[in-house]
Amino acid sequence: MAILRPALRRASPDWPAYLADRAARRRHPLLVDYFTAGCPAAETPIAEVPMVAMDMETTGLDARRHAIVSIGLVPFSLSRIRLAERRYWVVRPSRPLSRESVTYHHITHSEVAAAPDLEAVLPDLLEALAGRLAVVHYRHIERPFLNEAVRARLGEGIRFPMIDTMSLEARIHRQSLWARFRRWLGRPPVSIRLQNSRARYGLPAYQGHHALTDALATAELLQAQIAAHYTPETPVGQLWS
């Protein structure tokens, strides 16, 4: 097994202290409860961390102009994926669907017309996330979209630690000495998209762009990444962002 040594990178926030501070400062009870649940200490081995894979489908890529359409959650650990505890919601976006977004995620106008606003599912969503470390593939979607959506409905934003499986792939295939050597040879960069990343670990191809399926795919990918490049004793602080 090739163990990936931690790369020199910008230090991540002290997430336990940040969440405790947010719990003390928040006013809305949903957010107080979420932040009070906290997160593991940075030195906690990844094998001991309860996690939840999360994926969202949206009407576009800009959290200021677009909105969430669906959310999928799959609780898991390094040793087990708790598929029976999965959660999936279609929600009515605050902005209209475009033809391009319907083609992309296959959620139709009639589906969102009958769906609840995100505010109605926030209690269940935050309860499912509380006390678990979120795992996503490209945090620059889930983090800003959820923050903007919560701020619009509760008057306060939300931010929390995430393990980003795309970022872990980037450390290997975009930021390593081998990746730099490939660029020096003029070779194209290795794809770090979800399905391409999974294929490198021999994981099966799933139909993409469904929030629940992609959440499951992300959980399986992290398990494979840890098995291939880290150890169960790797401190979670080396992995989160």
Secondary structure, DSSP 4 states (H G I P E B T S, - for coil): -PPPPPPP-PPPP-HHHHHHHHHHH--SHHHHHHHHH----TTSBGGG--EEEEEEEESSS-TTT--EEEEEEEEE-SS-B-GGG-EEEE---SSPPPHHHHHHH---HHHHHTSPPHHHHHHHHHHHHTTSEEEES-HHHHHHHHHHHHHHHHSS-----EEEHHHHHHHHHTSSHHHHHHHHTTPPPPP-SHHHHHHHTTPPP---S-HHHHHHHHHHHHHHHHHHHS-TTSBGGGTB-
